[in-house]
């Protein structure tokens, strides 16, 4: 994932874990999303109650999973934003 977020950005623009949960709950297989303002889009290939598995155009798979103790979401780093590219 290539970062597009500048080092001067703060966590003030981070979504609440409940908002991220709502956005991830609305995803279906085949939807395209970006995570944490990354330029690289991911296609959702599998979902369940506590995770979303997605693939980049190059085939690299990532799992966005929920920490059941904190309620937060991670993908090798804290997830602070999820945007659907489908309208």
MDAnalysis code that builds the backbone (N, CA, C; Angstrom):
import MDAnalysis as mda
import numpy as np

u = mda.Universe.empty(261, n_residues=87, atom_resindex=np.repeat(np.arange(87), 3), trajectory=True)
u.add_TopologyAttr("name", ["N", "CA", "C"] * 87)
u.add_TopologyAttr("resid", np.arange(1, 88))
u.add_TopologyAttr("resname", ["UNK", "UNK", "UNK", "UNK", "UNK", "UNK", "UNK", "UNK", "UNK", "UNK", "UNK", "UNK", "UNK", "UNK", "UNK", "UNK", "UNK", "UNK", "UNK", "UNK", "UNK", "UNK", "UNK", "UNK", "UNK", "UNK", "UNK", "UNK", "UNK", "UNK", "UNK", "UNK", "UNK", "UNK", "UNK", "UNK", "UNK", "UNK", "UNK", "UNK", "UNK", "UNK", "UNK", "UNK", "UNK", "UNK", "UNK", "UNK", "UNK", "UNK", "UNK", "UNK", "UNK", "UNK", "UNK", "UNK", "UNK", "UNK", "UNK", "UNK", "UNK", "UNK", "UNK", "UNK", "UNK", "UNK", "UNK", "UNK", "UNK", "UNK", "UNK", "UNK", "UNK", "UNK", "UNK", "UNK", "UNK", "UNK", "UNK", "UNK", "UNK", "UNK", "UNK", "UNK", "UNK", "UNK", "UNK"])
u.atoms.positions = np.array([
    [0.845, -1.164, 0.000],
    [0.000, 0.000, 0.000],
    [0.889, 1.223, 0.000],
    [0.629, 2.145, -0.889],
    [1.412, 3.355, -0.989],
    [0.732, 4.461, -0.216],
    [1.424, 5.066, 0.769],
    [0.771, 6.101, 1.547],
    [0.565, 7.358, 0.731],
    [-0.595, 7.976, 0.888],
    [-0.841, 9.277, 0.282],
    [-1.085, 10.311, 1.368],
    [-1.086, 9.868, 2.603],
    [-1.301, 10.752, 3.739],
    [0.021, 11.394, 4.104],
    [0.037, 12.704, 4.283],
    [1.281, 13.392, 4.604],
    [1.658, 13.178, 6.054],
    [2.947, 13.321, 6.350],
    [3.425, 13.168, 7.717],
    [2.851, 14.226, 8.635],
    [2.389, 15.354, 8.071],
    [1.853, 16.432, 8.896],
    [0.406, 16.182, 9.304],
    [-0.226, 15.136, 8.752],
    [-1.600, 14.807, 9.124],
    [-1.643, 14.314, 10.564],
    [-2.772, 14.554, 11.200],
    [-2.941, 14.080, 12.572],
    [-4.050, 13.057, 12.613],
    [-4.203, 12.425, 13.760],
    [-5.279, 11.461, 13.924],
    [-6.622, 12.140, 14.147],
    [-6.659, 13.480, 14.105],
    [-7.907, 14.206, 14.290],
    [-8.920, 13.870, 13.204],
    [-8.453, 13.461, 12.022],
    [-9.361, 13.130, 10.935],
    [-9.731, 11.651, 10.915],
    [-9.301, 10.912, 11.931],
    [-9.594, 9.485, 12.007],
    [-11.066, 9.254, 12.335],
    [-11.646, 8.256, 11.684],
    [-13.028, 7.878, 11.973],
    [-13.080, 7.097, 13.284],
    [-14.201, 7.197, 13.967],
    [-14.423, 6.406, 15.176],
    [-14.540, 4.935, 14.779],
    [-14.119, 4.005, 15.661],
    [-14.238, 2.583, 15.330],
    [-15.652, 2.171, 14.918],
    [-16.672, 2.751, 15.529],
    [-18.052, 2.402, 15.169],
    [-18.377, 2.827, 13.740],
    [-17.857, 3.969, 13.292],
    [-18.087, 4.433, 11.926],
    [-17.374, 3.515, 10.932],
    [-16.159, 3.101, 11.265],
    [-15.441, 2.159, 10.407],
    [-16.203, 0.844, 10.324],
    [-16.716, 0.365, 11.466],
    [-17.511, -0.862, 11.480],
    [-18.715, -0.723, 10.565],
    [-19.426, 0.407, 10.642],
    [-20.589, 0.632, 9.779],
    [-20.197, 0.578, 8.303],
    [-19.078, 1.210, 7.960],
    [-18.656, 1.231, 6.554],
    [-18.239, -0.157, 6.082],
    [-17.524, -0.891, 6.924],
    [-17.106, -2.239, 6.535],
    [-18.288, -3.189, 6.477],
    [-19.277, -3.012, 7.374],
    [-20.477, -3.855, 7.343],
    [-21.255, -3.680, 6.047],
    [-21.147, -2.512, 5.433],
    [-21.871, -2.240, 4.204],
    [-21.204, -2.771, 2.954],
    [-20.026, -3.379, 3.095],
    [-19.300, -3.879, 1.933],
    [-19.764, -5.272, 1.529],
    [-19.762, -5.502, 0.239],
    [-20.082, -6.815, -0.318],
    [-18.918, -7.266, -1.194],
    [-18.852, -8.550, -1.451],
    [-17.835, -9.090, -2.355],
    [-17.949, -8.366, -3.691],
    [-16.813, -7.922, -4.207],
    [-16.777, -7.192, -5.473],
    [-16.692, -5.689, -5.305],
    [-17.018, -5.165, -4.112],
    [-16.889, -3.731, -3.865],
    [-15.416, -3.346, -3.868],
    [-15.152, -2.092, -4.210],
    [-13.798, -1.564, -4.222],
    [-13.679, -0.506, -3.142],
    [-12.601, -0.577, -2.354],
    [-12.399, 0.375, -1.260],
    [-10.950, 0.845, -1.233],
    [-10.758, 1.980, -0.586],
    [-9.420, 2.413, -0.215],
    [-9.369, 2.410, 1.296],
    [-8.178, 2.275, 1.845],
    [-7.995, 2.234, 3.287],
    [-6.931, 3.249, 3.669],
    [-7.221, 4.043, 4.701],
    [-6.268, 5.016, 5.233],
    [-5.711, 5.957, 4.171],
    [-6.558, 6.433, 3.295],
    [-6.155, 7.391, 2.264],
    [-5.090, 6.866, 1.313],
    [-4.971, 5.560, 1.195],
    [-4.004, 4.983, 0.263],
    [-4.523, 5.170, -1.152],
    [-3.614, 5.363, -2.083],
    [-4.005, 5.511, -3.480],
    [-4.441, 4.180, -4.081],
    [-3.888, 3.086, -3.568],
    [-4.160, 1.768, -4.107],
    [-5.535, 1.274, -3.675],
    [-6.420, 0.971, -4.622],
    [-7.731, 0.423, -4.255],
    [-7.654, -1.081, -4.012],
    [-8.570, -1.579, -3.233],
    [-8.674, -3.009, -2.945],
    [-10.068, -3.485, -3.325],
    [-10.150, -4.683, -3.886],
    [-11.435, -5.301, -4.181],
    [-11.759, -6.296, -3.078],
    [-12.949, -6.170, -2.505],
    [-13.380, -7.071, -1.437],
    [-13.613, -8.457, -2.036],
    [-12.966, -9.468, -1.426],
    [-13.133, -10.835, -1.929],
    [-13.819, -11.747, -0.924],
    [-13.892, -11.305, 0.352],
    [-14.567, -12.112, 1.369],
    [-14.853, -11.217, 2.575],
    [-15.988, -11.456, 3.228],
    [-16.319, -10.724, 4.450],
    [-16.890, -11.687, 5.484],
    [-16.711, -11.343, 6.742],
    [-17.410, -12.024, 7.820],
    [-17.637, -11.000, 8.923],
    [-18.097, -11.432, 10.074],
    [-18.488, -10.494, 11.134],
    [-17.332, -9.642, 11.640],
    [-16.113, -10.144, 11.601],
    [-14.996, -9.429, 12.219],
    [-13.827, -9.175, 11.283],
    [-14.019, -9.396, 9.980],
    [-12.920, -9.133, 9.053],
    [-13.420, -8.964, 7.626],
    [-12.574, -8.301, 6.848],
    [-12.797, -8.151, 5.416],
    [-11.487, -8.525, 4.746],
    [-11.541, -9.424, 3.779],
    [-10.358, -9.781, 3.010],
    [-10.497, -9.114, 1.651],
    [-9.428, -8.421, 1.249],
    [-9.460, -7.676, -0.002],
    [-8.166, -7.921, -0.766],
    [-8.217, -7.690, -2.074],
    [-7.048, -7.897, -2.929],
    [-6.764, -6.629, -3.717],
    [-5.472, -6.310, -3.817],
    [-5.022, -5.193, -4.643],
    [-5.000, -5.651, -6.100],
    [-4.921, -4.708, -7.034],
    [-4.864, -5.099, -8.452],
    [-3.707, -6.045, -8.778],
    [-2.632, -5.974, -7.994],
    [-1.486, -6.849, -8.237],
    [-1.655, -8.219, -7.589],
    [-2.817, -8.483, -6.959],
    [-3.099, -9.771, -6.347],
    [-2.742, -9.871, -4.877],
    [-2.056, -8.863, -4.328],
    [-1.696, -8.868, -2.907],
    [-2.966, -8.811, -2.069],
    [-3.115, -9.759, -1.145],
    [-4.300, -9.819, -0.292],
    [-4.003, -9.223, 1.074],
    [-4.994, -8.540, 1.612],
    [-4.905, -7.991, 2.962],
    [-6.152, -8.370, 3.725],
    [-6.008, -8.480, 5.035],
    [-7.146, -8.730, 5.902],
    [-7.304, -7.538, 6.832],
    [-8.470, -6.936, 6.790],
    [-8.820, -5.861, 7.711],
    [-9.606, -6.540, 8.819],
    [-9.067, -6.527, 10.034],
    [-9.719, -7.284, 11.102],
    [-9.992, -6.404, 12.312],
    [-11.021, -6.782, 13.042],
    [-11.430, -6.029, 14.216],
    [-10.805, -6.633, 15.465],
    [-10.251, -5.769, 16.311],
    [-9.757, -6.175, 17.618],
    [-10.968, -6.193, 18.540],
    [-11.354, -7.356, 19.009],
    [-12.579, -7.484, 19.784],
    [-12.478, -6.845, 21.167],
    [-11.267, -6.622, 21.662],
    [-11.119, -5.961, 22.961],
    [-11.261, -4.450, 22.839],
    [-10.626, -3.862, 21.829],
    [-10.652, -2.405, 21.693],
    [-11.774, -1.915, 20.783],
    [-12.245, -2.782, 19.889],
    [-13.248, -2.374, 18.914],
    [-12.639, -1.743, 17.682],
    [-11.334, -1.474, 17.712],
    [-10.654, -0.866, 16.571],
    [-10.373, -1.881, 15.475],
    [-10.020, -1.365, 14.313],
    [-9.727, -2.198, 13.151],
    [-8.266, -2.028, 12.774],
    [-7.637, -3.095, 12.276],
    [-6.234, -3.016, 11.878],
    [-5.993, -3.679, 10.530],
    [-4.944, -3.213, 9.892],
    [-4.446, -3.786, 8.651],
    [-2.953, -3.488, 8.633],
    [-2.227, -4.171, 9.500],
    [-0.799, -3.937, 9.703],
    [-0.512, -2.531, 10.219],
    [-1.534, -1.816, 10.590],
    [-1.476, -0.489, 11.185],
    [-2.905, -0.148, 11.608],
    [-3.108, 0.784, 12.498],
    [-4.488, 1.139, 12.863],
    [-5.251, 1.682, 11.648],
    [-6.455, 1.210, 11.451],
    [-7.303, 1.709, 10.367],
    [-8.031, 2.943, 10.877],
    [-7.880, 4.072, 10.169],
    [-8.545, 5.296, 10.589],
    [-9.539, 5.806, 9.564],
    [-9.595, 5.200, 8.372],
    [-10.542, 5.663, 7.370],
    [-10.787, 4.550, 6.354],
    [-12.024, 4.411, 5.910],
    [-12.398, 3.475, 4.854],
    [-13.372, 4.205, 3.942],
    [-13.094, 4.212, 2.660],
    [-13.956, 4.869, 1.693],
    [-14.349, 3.879, 0.616],
    [-15.639, 3.772, 0.332],
    [-16.117, 2.938, -0.757],
    [-15.993, 3.714, -2.048],
    [-15.527, 3.082, -3.107],
    [-15.438, 3.720, -4.400],
    [-16.662, 3.417, -5.249],
    [-17.584, 2.646, -4.674],
    [-18.831, 2.306, -5.354],
    [-19.897, 3.300, -4.935],
    [-20.690, 3.742, -5.853],
    [-21.799, 4.660, -5.528],
    [-23.102, 4.079, -5.972],
])
